Amino acid sequence: MDRIESGLLTVPEASAFLRLKTSTIRAWVLKRKVVHLKVGGRVFLRRSDLEALITASVVPAISNAPCDAFKTTGNSPPLRANKKTAPSSTSADVDAR
């Protein structure tokens, strides 16, 4: 049986599957954040474990209608000004110059 058919992936194959850098996968292996196998110094990851990782990482929507999150109810607090923007000049500021 072929290794890929059995569900074992190398680090580069796992990174391609998850669309992450190989260094991220290697860091996860080093920190034991992902289930892995070591055979003769080589690291393998099971496709089923990676699929479980994807399933566990799903962030559920707030509601069934995604547009509802952007509707205003009239009770929302006023928006705060961005601290990086300069305050707008008033006509009194213009006259003072």
Secondary structure, DSSP 4 states (H G I P E B T S, - for coil): --TTTTTEEEHHHHHHHHT--HHHHHHHHHTT-S--EEETTEEEEEHHHHHHHHHHTPPPPSSSSGGGGG---S-SPPPPPPTTSPPPPPHHHHHH-
